[in-house]
């Protein structure tokens, strides 16, 4: 007989942990246990100062990929957890995937997807609470696909009135995209200042931007790219 699946992490526990600057990870895909992480240094994207590179802005403006929100959350998580060169296993265990899918059903976890010819080729997912979005992981199977998803996410967060985009640990990849690092205590203070309900939830911000593009007979990617050339 197979051992019973470990219970999912309750949504309330996850949100309480994120408000405290803590998040779960696992040692492997099949690990039934999780450990809670509180980094000494935290990586964030300053929302108002975020500027995509010229080549990335061009990819967004040209609508190289069809971008959606919350259309394939479990598939994005599975793709983020899939083996990669140099990383045969993942900290996104089956238990974590099930827990965050439940959190998604509660409206506190979201995905951004990039599609090419009907195929999911890139995306990211993360957790939202108050006016904070905590990016969890991203993946790419096509040129710049995960970066395009990130640009869309930042545009949506700005449009929705969010204040903080957390990306947990600094990496060379995140640094190349403009992430900044700060002590955990400063991060917790930013979380505190970002309390309260945002003017708009993330899916509504996506719908609003796409509708605005359609009303102006403009490709949505062009509207997204233009939003980073305007001062706020």
N, C-alpha and C positions, 0 to 999 in steps of 0.2 A: 504493500500500500504506500501511496505517496504521502509524505508529511503534509499537513494542512498548510495553506498559504499563510504567512504571517499577517497580522491585521494591519490595515492601512493606518498611517499616521493621521489622527483626527485633524480636520481643517482648522479648528480653533487653536490647536496646539501649534500648527505650522505658522499661522498668522501671529500668534503671541511670540513665537521664536523670532520671526522676521522683524517684528517691532523692537526686539531686544538685540538685533544685530547678529542673530544666530541662525544657522541653516543646517540641514542634515545632508550627509553623504554616506556612501557605502564603500566597502573595500573591493567589491566585485559585483558583476551583474546578478549573480545568484545568491549573494549574501543576504540572509534574512534580517540581519541586524543593521542599524544605522548608528553613526556617531555624529555628535553635534559640534559644529565648527564655529569658532569666533575668531576671525583673523585679527592679528595685531594691526595690520595695515589693510586698508580697504581701497578698492579701485572704483571710481565712479566716472561717468561721463557728464561734464558740465553742460546741461541742456542748452542754455542760451549761447554758449560759446562753441558748440559743436558745428564744425564745417567739414563737409565731405571734400575729398580731393577732387581736382578737376576731372580726372578720369572716372571716378566713382559717380560724381554728379552727372556726367554725361551718360553713364549707364542707366541711372535713374530716369533722367529726362527722356531718354529714348524708349522707355518702357520695354527694356530688354526682356523683363520677366513680368508675368501677371502676378500681382501681389494681393494676397488676401489676409484676412484676420480671423482666427479661430475656426477656420474651415477644416483643418486636419490636425488637431492638437495631439492625439495619440500617435499619429504617424510622425510628427515632428519630434516628439520625445523619443520614439524608436530610432529615428535616424540619428539623433544626437548621441544615443547610447550605442550605436553600431560600432564595431571595431574599426580602427583607423591605423594607418601606418605608424608604427612606434607605440601604439596604444591599443593592444589587443583586447583589453577589458575596459570596463566603464564604472565610474562611481554611481551612475544612474541605475540602481538595482531595479529588479521587477517590483519590489515593494515601494520604492520611491516613485516609479512610474505610475503605479496604481494610486498612490496617495495624491500625486499631483493631478492626475486625471480627475479624481474626485474633487480636488480643489478647483479645477477648471469648471466642473459642473456647478460649483458654488459661486462662480463668477470672479474668483480671485487668482486664476492662472490663465494666461493667454499665449497664443502663438501667432507669429507672422510667417506666412508661407510665400515662397517664390515658385512659380510654375513656368515650365517651358513645354509647349506642345502637349499640354495635359499631364505632364510628369512633374512631380514634386522634386525640385532640384536644389532647394536651399530653404533656410528658415531659422527661427529662433523661438524660444519660449521663456517665460518668466512669471513671477508672482507680483500681483499688485495689491496694495492696501493703502488707504488714505491717498496721498498724492505722491506715492513712491512706487517705482517699478524696479524689481530686482531681477535682472537678467540672469538666467540659469545656464543656458548652453545654446550653441548655434552649430549649424552644419552647412556644408556646401558641396554640391556635386557638379556645379557649373561655375564658370568664371564670375567672381564677385557676387554670387547669389546671396551668401550670408550677409555681406556688407550692404547690399541693396536692402535686405530686410531690416538691418539696423538703421539705415537712413530713414526708412518709412516709420520705424518705431519711434525714433526721436521726433520726427515731424508730428506724429500722432500724439505723443506725450505733451509736446509744446502746445498743440492745438487744444488738448483736453485740459490744460492747466495743471499738469503735474509739475513737481519741483525737483525730483531726485531720480536719477537713473543709476542704480547700483550694478556693478559687474563683478563684485566679489574680489577675486584675486587679479593682480596685475600680470599681464603676459606681454611679450613682445608684440603680438598681434594686436592686442587692445591698445597698447601704447602707440602703435603706428596709426591708430584711428583717432587718437586724441584723448585717451583716458588719462585721468589724473589719480594720484595716490595720496591718501591722507590717513592719519591715525584713527583707530577704531572709535576713540572717544569723540573725535570731531564728526565722524560719520553718524554716531548715535544722536548727536545734537542736530545734525541736518534732518535725520528722521523725525525728531521731535518737532522741528519747525515745519515739516511737511505734513503735519497732522491735519485732519479734517477731510471732508468729502470734496473731491475735485469737481469743477463745474461740469465736467463731462466724463463718462467712463470710456475706456479705450475702444471698445467696439463701436460706440456711438461716434467717437472721433474719426475712426476709419470711414464710417458711412458718410459723415459730414464732408470729409475731404474729397471722397469719390464723387459725391453729389455735386459739390462745388465745381469740380473739374468738368462734370457732365453739363452743368448749367452754363458754363463758359465755353463749351465745345472745345475743351482742352484735354489732352491726354493726362491722366492722373499723375504720371511720373513727372511731367513738366511742372505741374502745380507743386508737387513735393519738392523738386529741385529749386524752384523759385522761392520757396519759403525760407531757404537758407541764405538767400541773397538779400532778404529784407531785414531791416533792423526792427527789433521789437520794443 
